[in-house]
Amino acid sequence: MLPAHVSAADGGSGAKVGVLTCSQVAGTKRNLLITSSVDVTCTYDGDDGSSEKYQGETGIGLGIDLSWKSEEIVKWVVIAASNDISPNNHALAGKYYGAKAEATVGVGAQANVLVGGGDKSFTLQPLSLGGQTGFGAAGGLGYLYL
C-alpha cells in the first residue's frame, strides 16, 4: 500500500523540490479497457516559490480500466536527485512510468508512484491519495507525459 502522505525524509535519496498538481481536461478520456488516457493540465509549485504550467496526458498503458470519472485531481511530491532545478525551464517535461491503482463509487481514490522525466531524473510520489468522482476500478502500468 502506498503512503497517504510523503515527506522529504520518506523520499530516500533525493530532495523534495515542490508539488505537481494535475487535473483532467473534460471530454478527453479515451478508454479501450486494457489501455486508457486523458489529457491533463498541471501546475508545478516549487519550494523556492517558482510556478510552471504543463499540459500532458496520463493513463494506463497496459492493465485494465473499467472506470468512468467526471473529475480527477492528483497531487505529487516532486523528488529530485539534486536541488538544481532552474525555475521556468520546464525541467519536469518528459515521460514518467509506474504503478497505478484506483477505485471509485461516487467519490473515490487512486494511488500512483511515477519515475522518469527529461534531462534530469525525478520521482513523483503521491502527496495524498488522488481525489476523483465517478465509478469503476482500474489498475496497471501508469504513465504521465508532460
Backbone hydrogen bonds in HBPLUS format (Angstrom, degrees):
<---DONOR---> <-ACCEPTOR-->    atom                        ^
c    i                          cat <-CA-CA->   ^        H-A-AA   ^      H-
h    n   atom  resd res      DA  || num        DHA   H-A  angle D-A-AA Bond
n    s   type  num  typ     dist DA aas  dist angle  dist       angle   num
A0010-ASP N   A0007-SER O   2.89 MM   3  5.23 135.5  2.10 106.6 119.1     1
A0011-GLY N   A0008-ALA O   3.15 MM   3  5.32 153.3  2.23 104.1 112.2     2
A0015-ALA N   A0080-ALA O   2.81 MM  65  5.46 155.4  1.87 155.3 160.1     3
A0080-ALA N   A0015-ALA O   2.92 MM  65  5.46 165.8  1.94 149.4 149.3     4
A0017-VAL N   A0078-VAL O   2.89 MM  61  5.79 166.2  1.91 164.6 168.7     5
A0047-ASP N   A0017-VAL O   2.88 MM  30  5.52 167.4  1.90 130.7 131.2     6
A0078-VAL N   A0018-GLY O   2.90 MM  60  5.32 179.3  1.90 143.4 143.5     7
A0019-VAL N   A0045-ASP O   2.98 MM  26  5.34 156.1  2.04 136.1 142.2     8
A0045-ASP N   A0019-VAL O   2.85 MM  26  5.34 167.9  1.87 161.2 163.7     9
A0020-LEU N   A0076-TRP O   2.86 MM  56  5.14 159.6  1.90 148.6 155.4    10
A0076-TRP N   A0020-LEU O   2.78 MM  56  5.14 158.5  1.83 149.7 157.3    11
A0021-THR N   A0043-THR O   2.94 MM  22  5.33 165.9  1.96 147.7 151.0    12
A0043-THR N   A0021-THR O   2.85 MM  22  5.33 150.7  1.93 146.3 155.6    13
A0022-CYS N   A0074-VAL O   2.81 MM  52  5.31 168.1  1.82 161.7 165.5    14
A0074-VAL N   A0022-CYS O   2.88 MM  52  5.31 160.7  1.92 153.4 159.9    15
A0023-SER N   A0041-THR O   2.95 MM  18  5.55 161.4  1.98 155.2 159.4    16
A0041-THR N   A0023-SER O   2.97 MM  18  5.55 156.9  2.02 156.5 162.3    17
A0024-GLN N   A0072-GLU O   3.12 MM  48  5.64 155.4  2.18 154.5 158.8    18
A0025-VAL N   A0039-ASP O   2.81 MM  14  5.43 156.6  1.86 148.6 145.1    19
A0028-THR N   A0025-VAL O   3.33 MM   3  6.02 144.0  2.47 146.8 143.9    20
A0030-ARG N   A0037-SER O   2.77 MM   7  5.24 160.6  1.81 160.9 163.3    21
A0037-SER N   A0030-ARG O   2.82 MM   7  5.24 150.7  1.90 148.7 157.1    22
A0032-LEU N   A0035-THR O   2.83 MM   3  5.33 170.1  1.84 173.4 175.8    23
A0034-ILE N   A0032-LEU O   2.80 MM   2  5.70 142.3  1.94 106.9  95.4    24
A0065-ASP N   A0033-LEU O   2.63 MM  32  4.92 146.4  1.74 146.8 155.0    25
A0063-GLY N   A0034-ILE O   3.11 MM  29  5.07 137.4  2.29 138.8 143.4    26
A0036-SER N   A0060-ILE O   3.00 MM  24  5.21 156.7  2.06 140.3 146.0    27
A0060-ILE N   A0036-SER O   3.02 MM  24  5.21 138.0  2.20 123.4 135.7    28
A0038-VAL N   A0058-THR O   2.85 MM  20  5.60 140.3  2.00 158.9 171.3    29
A0058-THR N   A0038-VAL O   2.96 MM  20  5.60 161.6  2.00 157.2 161.8    30
A0040-VAL N   A0056-GLY O   2.92 MM  16  5.26 162.4  1.95 125.4 128.4    31
A0056-GLY N   A0040-VAL O   2.96 MM  16  5.26 158.9  2.00 150.6 150.4    32
A0042-CYS N   A0054-TYR O   2.83 MM  12  4.93 173.3  1.84 141.9 143.7    33
A0054-TYR N   A0042-CYS O   2.81 MM  12  4.93 157.9  1.86 146.2 145.7    34
A0044-TYR N   A0052-GLU O   2.78 MM   8  5.11 163.9  1.81 153.9 159.2    35
A0052-GLU N   A0044-TYR O   2.91 MM   8  5.11 150.4  2.00 141.0 150.0    36
A0046-GLY N   A0050-SER O   2.83 MM   4  4.99 148.5  1.92 135.8 144.9    37
A0049-GLY N   A0046-GLY O   2.99 MM   3  5.38 160.0  2.03 118.0 119.3    38
A0057-GLU N   A0145-TYR O   2.98 MM  88  5.22 146.7  2.10 138.7 149.1    39
A0145-TYR N   A0057-GLU O   2.76 MM  88  5.22 168.0  1.78 162.9 167.2    40
A0059-GLY N   A0143-TYR O   3.19 MM  84  5.64 150.6  2.28 145.1 145.7    41
A0143-TYR N   A0059-GLY O   3.01 MM  84  5.64 146.9  2.13 149.0 151.1    42
A0061-GLY N   A0141-LEU O   2.78 MM  80  5.62 147.8  1.88 170.3 178.6    43
A0141-LEU N   A0062-LEU O   2.86 MM  79  5.37 163.4  1.89 161.0 158.6    44
A0064-ILE N   A0139-GLY O   2.94 MM  75  5.67 161.5  1.98 164.1 170.1    45
A0139-GLY N   A0064-ILE O   2.94 MM  75  5.67 153.9  2.01 158.8 166.1    46
A0066-LEU N   A0137-ALA O   2.83 MM  71  5.31 159.4  1.88 162.2 164.9    47
A0068-TRP N   A0135-PHE O   2.83 MM  67  5.53 156.5  1.88 164.0 171.8    48
A0135-PHE N   A0068-TRP O   2.86 MM  67  5.53 152.9  1.94 155.5 164.7    49
A0070-SER N   A0133-THR O   2.80 MM  63  5.74 148.6  1.90 144.1 154.8    50
A0133-THR N   A0071-GLU O   3.08 MM  62  5.37 151.0  2.17 136.6 141.8    51
A0073-ILE N   A0131-GLY O   3.00 MM  58  5.59 166.4  2.02 170.1 172.0    52
A0131-GLY N   A0073-ILE O   3.11 MM  58  5.59 136.3  2.30 163.8 168.2    53
A0127-LEU N   A0075-LYS O   3.05 MM  52  5.59 173.3  2.05 127.7 129.9    54
A0077-VAL N   A0125-GLN O   2.63 MM  48  5.19 159.1  1.67 163.8 165.4    55
A0125-GLN N   A0077-VAL O   3.01 MM  48  5.19 164.7  2.04 151.6 152.8    56
A0079-ILE N   A0123-THR O   2.86 MM  44  5.04 171.2  1.87 159.7 161.7    57
A0123-THR N   A0079-ILE O   2.90 MM  44  5.04 155.8  1.96 145.0 151.9    58
A0085-ILE N   A0083-ASN O   2.83 MM   2  5.64 135.2  2.03 108.4  94.3    59
A0093-ALA N   A0090-HIS O   3.09 MM   3  5.61 163.0  2.12 115.9 121.3    60
A0146-LEU N   A0094-GLY O   2.96 MM  52  5.38 169.6  1.97 162.1 164.4    61
A0117-GLY N   A0095-LYS O   3.04 MM  22  5.26 154.8  2.11 131.0 130.6    62
A0096-TYR N   A0144-LEU O   2.90 MM  48  5.12 152.3  1.98 149.0 157.5    63
A0144-LEU N   A0096-TYR O   3.01 MM  48  5.12 148.2  2.11 137.6 140.3    64
A0097-TYR N   A0115-VAL O   3.00 MM  18  5.50 160.7  2.04 140.6 140.7    65
A0115-VAL N   A0097-TYR O   2.91 MM  18  5.50 160.2  1.95 141.8 143.7    66
A0098-GLY N   A0142-GLY O   3.04 MM  44  5.27 146.3  2.15 144.9 143.1    67
A0142-GLY N   A0098-GLY O   2.60 MM  44  5.27 144.3  1.72 158.8 167.2    68
A0100-LYS N   A0140-GLY O   3.00 MM  40  5.54 141.9  2.15 162.6 167.3    69
A0140-GLY N   A0100-LYS O   2.99 MM  40  5.54 148.3  2.10 155.2 155.9    70
A0101-ALA N   A0111-ALA O   3.11 MM  10  5.58 153.3  2.18 157.9 164.8    71
A0111-ALA N   A0101-ALA O   2.89 MM  10  5.58 157.9  1.94 163.4 169.2    72
A0102-GLU N   A0138-ALA O   2.93 MM  36  5.32 150.9  2.02 158.2 152.1    73
A0138-ALA N   A0102-GLU O   3.08 MM  36  5.32 159.6  2.13 140.9 140.8    74
A0103-ALA N   A0109-ALA O   3.13 MM   6  5.95 162.0  2.16 171.9 177.5    75
A0109-ALA N   A0103-ALA O   3.12 MM   6  5.95 147.6  2.23 167.5 164.3    76
A0104-THR N   A0136-GLY O   2.81 MM  32  5.28 160.9  1.85 167.4 165.2    77
A0136-GLY N   A0104-THR O   2.76 MM  32  5.28 129.9  2.01 164.9 150.1    78
A0106-GLY N   A0134-GLY O   2.75 MM  28  5.11 142.4  1.89 167.1 178.5    79
A0134-GLY N   A0106-GLY O   2.85 MM  28  5.11 151.6  1.93 137.0 146.6    80
A0108-GLY N   A0132-GLN O   2.97 MM  24  5.46 164.9  1.99 146.7 151.0    81
A0130-GLY N   A0110-GLN O   3.10 MM  20  5.10 137.2  2.29 140.3 142.8    82
A0114-LEU N   A0124-LEU O   3.04 MM  10  5.10 163.6  2.07 149.1 152.2    83
A0124-LEU N   A0114-LEU O   2.75 MM  10  5.10 175.4  1.75 160.8 162.5    84
A0116-GLY N   A0122-PHE O   3.04 MM   6  5.58 165.8  2.06 164.6 165.0    85
A0122-PHE N   A0116-GLY O   2.82 MM   6  5.58 168.3  1.83 169.3 173.2    86
